[in-house]
Amino acid sequence: MNPAIRAFAPVSAPTIEREGIRVVTGLDCATLPAFREFFDTHVLFETECLHVHNVAILFTDINGSTQLYERLGDARAYLAVHKHFEVLFKAVATNEGALIKTIGDAVMASFAHPVQAVKAALEAQETFVEFRPLLPDDQDAIVVKMGIHHGPSLAVTLNDQIDFFGRTINIAARTQQQANGGELLLTEETYNDSAVKELLSRERLSAIGLQTKLKGLSENFVLYKIVSTDDAEKAIELTK
């Protein structure tokens, strides 16, 4: 068996059984990297869509990318961005996610479970802290902002690849846009996921709640900036 092929879901993940047999769901196929790699022609017809009950979406973007190209020039900036993509792609694949698309310097990835998206984001951000893609030629860092939301979505075929559309994707994209350089923001739904809270506790991470409006959406949102527990305690002290 090709080593890139793995079980359709983690052992600990909820599974669907029919007559005692574990089955693969549409979301499994949409998010499994191996399925997308080896069965990329097995997609929905362009006139069809698949309703997905719950999918976690991670959006990332480089902070100050315009200035990066101005400072380094197109060729060297592209090389730096390409190396940053490698970091993100590895974090997504390691945590059983699927790269949906790149949009300029931005990345959209999907996961079957919110905790996988959060873990991928944390691993990538940890790398980016010391990431200098053009060393020894250049000391400039790549600073990335990230946002995660999960919920229902529509899976469709676009440009011969599975893509996701709907309110969940819009909220995830707008959440990333609210982040500053180096920040990871989670929506309230994602932050309150039990597996996500367990991961944050295990990694000694806390969250600072931020009430805000998201572009194009009428209601107020609470987003959670993920920080070290020490930083959260300092922030609380400053508000006293």
Summary of the structure (lengths in Angstrom):
residues: 240
radius of gyration: 18.5
end to end distance: 58.8
largest distance: 60.8
contacts: 751
relative contact order: 0.14
helix: 39%
strand: 31%
